[in-house]
Amino acid sequence: MATKIIRRFAQNQAASASALSKPKKFYKEVSVANEIDEKTGNSIHKVLLDHRVLKTQGGQVLKLNSYPLALAIAEEWSSQAEFLQLGQMRLTGLAFTAQDNPLEQTADTISQKILDYVDGDTVLFFNTESSKLHRYQEEKWAPLIKNLNSDLGTQVRCSESILDCDVASQTDKDKIDRWIRQHNFPALVGLQYATESVKSFIIAYNAIRHHIDAEIAVDAATLEQRTQAETWGNVEWAHGLEREELMTRLSAACLFVYFNSNNFTSKTI
């Protein structure tokens, strides 16, 4: 009898915890409404949940300038099952952050946070103590540095000593800063999210500029971990989940930057 009561209590607690942590889906249909902004004359797009306009966490009606982004966010909401997996709706979260701007960030503060990654970028510091890891770094990281320098006209270089931190000159940082500031605010939010996800501006840059795809970018970001796993082995399921999680974050960030940095038009013939 006591065992049954304990089991029933545990089941009820689990159900309650699930309901509290994951809101139940409250809509059936998702669509996108297109309107003209009276102030700017530009098209804006809203996501509708059963004809109710989606609002941000700050209580604002979510307004998107990119129609493809609106469709992608609508798909995130449409693909939800019984309970909403809000933490996995990456594009929605980025759009909410860009519009609400809860931390009151500016182009200046975001640019500086991204630039802070340059001096200590993992990709710029090669390990000479392991011949295998050093070989992989030459193969996987060196091309990423070359792409950055070729695109932006910088002379960022790698180092084989943690004491040698002069890997990017002020001129290099100024050029990177100019590239960063070419983006509008929503795209900057995505760029910051990409950089922080892989802990590297250079990897994020290469992914956003389509030099590499998200899978290769994640491989570059976890190069040392994967090299150690080749030697010592790893817990497959744990590292697999971590890899998939990182890939979804980076992919969403790249899409968010792309959708907010390009204009799309459609024509009906």
C-alpha positions in Angstrom: 0.0 0.0 0.0 2.8 2.4 1.0 4.7 1.6 -2.2 1.6 2.4 -4.3 1.1 5.7 -2.6 4.8 6.7 -3.0 4.7 5.7 -6.7 1.5 7.7 -7.3 3.0 10.7 -5.5 6.1 10.5 -7.6 4.0 10.3 -10.8 1.9 13.3 -9.8 5.0 15.3 -8.9 6.6 14.5 -12.3 3.4 15.5 -14.1 3.3 18.8 -12.2 6.9 19.5 -12.8 6.4 18.8 -16.5 3.4 21.1 -16.7 5.2 23.9 -14.9 8.4 23.7 -16.9 6.8 23.2 -20.3 3.6 25.2 -21.0 0.9 23.2 -22.7 0.2 24.0 -26.3 -2.8 26.3 -26.5 -3.4 26.7 -30.3 -4.1 24.6 -33.3 -3.1 26.7 -36.3 -0.1 28.9 -37.1 0.1 31.5 -39.9 1.9 34.6 -41.0 0.2 38.0 -41.5 1.8 40.6 -43.8 1.1 44.3 -43.3 2.5 47.7 -44.3 4.2 49.7 -41.6 2.4 53.1 -41.6 5.5 54.9 -40.4 8.1 53.5 -42.8 6.0 52.1 -45.6 7.9 48.8 -45.4 6.4 45.4 -45.1 6.2 43.8 -41.7 5.2 40.3 -40.8 3.5 38.9 -37.7 3.1 35.3 -36.5 -0.5 34.3 -35.6 -1.5 31.6 -33.3 -5.1 30.8 -34.0 -5.5 34.4 -35.3 -3.9 35.8 -32.1 -0.8 37.8 -32.7 2.4 36.3 -31.2 3.9 38.7 -28.6 7.4 38.8 -27.2 8.2 38.1 -23.6 8.2 41.8 -23.0 4.6 42.0 -24.1 5.2 43.6 -27.6 3.6 42.3 -30.8 6.4 40.5 -32.6 7.2 42.4 -35.8 9.6 41.0 -38.4 11.0 42.7 -41.4 12.0 39.3 -43.0 9.2 37.2 -44.4 11.3 34.0 -44.6 12.2 34.6 -40.9 8.5 34.9 -40.1 7.8 31.6 -41.8 10.7 29.9 -40.0 9.4 31.2 -36.6 5.9 30.1 -37.5 7.3 26.6 -38.3 8.9 26.5 -34.8 5.5 27.1 -33.2 3.7 24.8 -35.6 6.1 21.8 -34.9 5.4 21.9 -31.2 3.7 18.9 -29.6 1.6 18.7 -26.5 3.9 20.9 -24.4 5.9 23.9 -25.7 9.6 23.4 -25.8 10.4 27.1 -25.5 14.1 26.6 -24.9 14.4 24.8 -28.2 12.7 27.5 -30.3 16.0 29.3 -31.1 14.8 31.7 -33.8 11.8 32.8 -31.7 14.2 33.5 -28.7 16.5 35.5 -30.9 13.6 37.5 -32.4 12.2 38.2 -28.9 15.7 39.3 -27.7 16.3 41.6 -30.7 12.9 43.3 -30.2 12.7 43.5 -26.4 16.5 44.2 -26.0 16.2 43.3 -22.2 19.8 44.1 -21.5 19.5 47.5 -23.3 22.4 46.7 -25.6 23.6 48.9 -28.4 25.7 48.3 -31.5 28.7 49.6 -29.5 28.3 47.1 -26.6 27.6 44.1 -28.9 30.5 44.9 -31.1 32.9 45.2 -28.1 31.7 41.9 -26.7 32.3 40.2 -30.0 35.8 41.8 -30.4 36.7 40.6 -26.9 36.8 37.1 -28.3 39.4 38.0 -30.9 42.5 38.3 -28.7 41.7 35.0 -26.9 40.1 33.1 -29.8 40.8 29.4 -29.4 41.4 29.1 -33.1 44.5 31.4 -32.9 46.3 29.3 -30.3 47.9 26.0 -31.5 49.0 23.3 -29.1 52.5 22.0 -29.8 52.5 19.4 -26.9 50.3 17.0 -28.9 51.5 16.2 -32.4 48.1 14.8 -33.3 46.2 17.8 -32.1 48.6 20.2 -33.7 48.2 18.4 -37.0 44.4 18.7 -36.8 44.7 22.4 -35.9 46.8 23.0 -39.0 44.2 21.2 -41.1 41.0 22.6 -39.6 41.8 26.0 -38.0 44.5 27.5 -40.4 42.0 27.7 -43.3 39.5 29.6 -41.1 42.1 32.2 -40.3 43.1 32.5 -43.9 39.4 33.0 -44.9 39.1 35.9 -42.4 42.3 37.6 -43.6 41.4 37.2 -47.2 37.9 38.6 -46.8 38.6 41.5 -44.5 42.2 42.3 -45.4 43.4 41.6 -41.9 46.7 40.0 -40.8 45.4 38.0 -37.9 47.9 35.2 -37.1 48.0 32.0 -35.0 50.4 31.5 -32.1 52.0 28.5 -30.5 52.5 30.1 -27.1 49.9 31.3 -24.6 52.3 34.0 -23.7 52.2 35.4 -27.2 48.9 37.2 -27.2 49.7 39.7 -30.0 47.7 37.8 -32.6 45.6 40.7 -33.9 46.8 44.3 -34.3 44.6 47.3 -33.6 44.3 47.8 -37.3 43.0 44.2 -37.6 40.4 44.8 -34.8 39.3 48.1 -36.5 38.6 46.2 -39.7 36.7 43.5 -37.9 34.8 46.1 -36.0 33.8 47.8 -39.3 32.5 44.5 -40.6 30.5 43.8 -37.5 28.9 47.2 -37.5 27.7 46.8 -41.1 24.9 44.6 -39.6 21.6 45.9 -38.3 20.7 45.4 -34.7 18.8 42.1 -35.1 21.7 40.6 -37.1 24.2 41.8 -34.4 22.1 39.9 -31.8 22.5 36.8 -34.0 26.2 37.4 -34.5 26.8 37.7 -30.8 24.8 34.5 -30.2 26.8 32.6 -32.8 30.1 33.8 -31.4 29.2 33.0 -27.8 27.9 29.6 -28.8 31.1 28.3 -30.3 33.3 30.6 -28.1 35.1 31.9 -31.2 34.5 34.8 -33.5 36.6 33.3 -36.3 34.5 30.1 -36.4 31.3 32.0 -36.2 32.5 34.4 -39.0 33.3 31.5 -41.3 29.9 29.9 -40.7 28.0 33.1 -41.2 29.9 33.9 -44.4 29.2 30.3 -45.7 32.8 29.3 -45.9 31.9 26.3 -43.8 28.6 24.7 -42.7 27.4 24.3 -39.1 28.6 20.8 -38.8 32.2 21.7 -39.8 32.0 24.7 -37.5 31.0 22.6 -34.6 33.8 20.2 -35.4 36.3 23.1 -35.3 34.9 24.4 -32.0 35.2 21.0 -30.4 38.5 19.9 -32.0 40.4 19.4 -28.8 37.6 17.4 -27.2 37.2 15.2 -30.2 41.0 14.6 -30.4 41.0 13.5 -26.8 38.1 11.2 -27.4 40.0 9.5 -30.2 42.7 8.6 -27.7 40.7 8.0 -24.5 37.2 7.3 -25.7 34.1 9.2 -24.6 30.5 8.7 -23.6 28.8 8.6 -27.0 25.3 9.7 -26.0 26.5 12.6 -23.8 28.8 14.0 -26.4 26.2 13.4 -29.1 23.6 15.5 -27.3 26.1 18.2 -26.6 27.1 18.3 -30.3 23.5 18.5 -31.5 22.7 21.2 -29.0 25.6 23.3 -30.2 24.7 22.7 -33.8 21.1 23.9 -33.3 22.3 27.1 -31.6 24.9 27.9 -34.3 22.5 27.1 -37.2 19.8 29.3 -35.7 22.2 32.1 -35.2 23.5 31.9 -38.8 19.9 31.8 -40.2 18.9 34.7 -38.0 21.9 36.8 -39.3 21.2 35.8 -42.9 17.4 36.6 -42.8 18.0 40.0 -41.2 20.8 40.9 -43.6 19.2 40.2 -46.9 16.1 41.5 -48.7 13.7 39.0 -50.2 11.1 39.7 -52.9 8.4 37.5 -54.4 6.5 37.8 -57.7 3.4 36.1 -58.8 3.2 35.4 -62.5 
